[in-house]
Amino acid sequence: MPKISNSGSLLIGSGTSSSGRGGSVYVSVGSGDSGSGGEIVLSAGTSSSTEAAGGQVSISSGYGSLTSSGGLLMQTVNAGTAGVSGMLVLSTGSASSGASGALYIGSGTSESGNSGSLLIGSGTSSSGRGGSVYVRVGNF
């Protein structure tokens, strides 16, 4: 009978500060002068077990115990003079048997103030039409 064991973990982090700001962690890849810039890929592990799901990827901002939590910014940067800006896709995977994953977009609740707003829109154009906003149920 084969021995079953877990693989190791990799922790990248900075230390805690007792009287100042916590350290930062930067991950950066190289630029390309005649090709594309490098990629950063975050991917959780897969599972072939019928008893366990694949790994989860979590990205969250910091907690402020007496003040605000940190923000979370996810964006593509502006395009150069002869290109288009990159696409941003939020999507769940499909399922062959059972329901596909749900996608939730919303703001949090507030105990004593206003809750956050939810804004969905498309950009403007100085020489063409502004983008469209579609809300659909079913196949795209």
Secondary structure, DSSP 8 states (H G I E B T S, - for coil): -----------------SSS------------SSS--------------SS-------------SSS-------------TTS------------SSS------------SSS------------SSS--------SS--
